[in-house]
């Protein structure tokens, strides 16, 4: 058994024997302040090692983009490494590399973030480099011309030539008819082909300002030293007004939607998605936490319902999963996916009926207290284990702040999950697992073409 697996099992055993209130009672010391230019700074102390992670989060991602202009946020992330008024392309990365630092960036539907992990006494270097490109990014036409081709190739490799990714992209576009979550983060290829460097400069000018960003620092630091450094390097960057950004809200019940996709795959598969709110868009947080636990009930390890009933029990599927993101800026999806057991002659229609059967079972009868406690312990163990690292702590804080939620929810999360009852599970299943909220994708092998 791998060490990480053994550690997770030991942690689960500890979680089962310790009241969740005890686990949630002593969060790490966390401090919040805002500079005069609107930059929010959150510092979480973790003194176990002389390391620090610095993350700068911008409230901009693909859900902010409009038809015909997709992929701008991701392309701008690439260009942020291509130099500023003070540094040549790649020079900031070279400086960090020579310091032994780890750096990277990522773009999602709701945010773009840049991070560095480095020795605590080098935090000022990370701030100086990050503030430099916030204030004076350059987007040289020749660099853009090269980089947009890299992005197109990235799209080909990760989406167009990857059947599972291509199918999910099309499914997601179907499942989000009304909001910006319809857009792929990397952008549609047609939009990449007509993107220009002036477009990216305008996007940068509109959104990359201190009052649209959150600086998160976790590690062996104090609030005062971070505040001094933040003021020194970011304090003189002027704030500017940003465009109005409305939450990506979906039609609550768009009606049942279906699509059949033929891709380069050998096995058929199925995706089912239900339009549901997230924590940022629901007035009933209990139902949101219930959906999180339903995902665990269905797909929370070997003893969960999908693997135990549909995979090993009826042998209907060769694999199945369920997942739900409660922490989006707007409305979300509850997604189920499965591959039929073709060796037993099972079909997609039978798999769909089997998945519906499991959802209806939750609607008709709440889970037992014992089953719910087991799943709750697994979910909580996963969260505690995940948030053990300084990077994961920073990422959770940054994500919450960037989608319009409070970072304090990180420390309240375990108690919120503990409060969910079996009746809450049943009520959420009845409310959200309806055909009026459903999108279905049948993913099929390509049909042979006549030559």
Secondary structure as UniProt FT lines:
FT   HELIX           3..17
FT   HELIX           20..24
FT   STRAND          30..34
FT   TURN            36..37
FT   STRAND          40..45
FT   STRAND          51..58
FT   HELIX           62..64
FT   TURN            67..68
FT   TURN            70..71
FT   HELIX           72..79
FT   TURN            80..81
FT   TURN            89..90
FT   HELIX           91..98
FT   TURN            99..100
FT   STRAND          102..107
FT   STRAND          112..119
FT   HELIX           120..122
FT   HELIX           123..136
FT   HELIX           141..155
FT   HELIX           156..160
FT   HELIX           163..175
FT   HELIX           180..182
FT   TURN            185..186
FT   HELIX           189..194
FT   HELIX           197..207
FT   HELIX           210..212
FT   STRAND          213..219
FT   HELIX           223..234
FT   TURN            235..236
FT   TURN            252..253
FT   STRAND          257..263
FT   STRAND          269..276
FT   TURN            279..281
FT   HELIX           285..299
FT   TURN            302..303
FT   HELIX           306..311
FT   TURN            312..313
FT   STRAND          317..324
FT   STRAND          332..340
FT   HELIX           342..344
FT   HELIX           348..364
FT   HELIX           369..386
FT   TURN            387..388
FT   HELIX           390..402
FT   TURN            403..404
FT   TURN            407..408
FT   HELIX           409..418
FT   HELIX           422..432
FT   HELIX           435..437
FT   STRAND          438..445
//
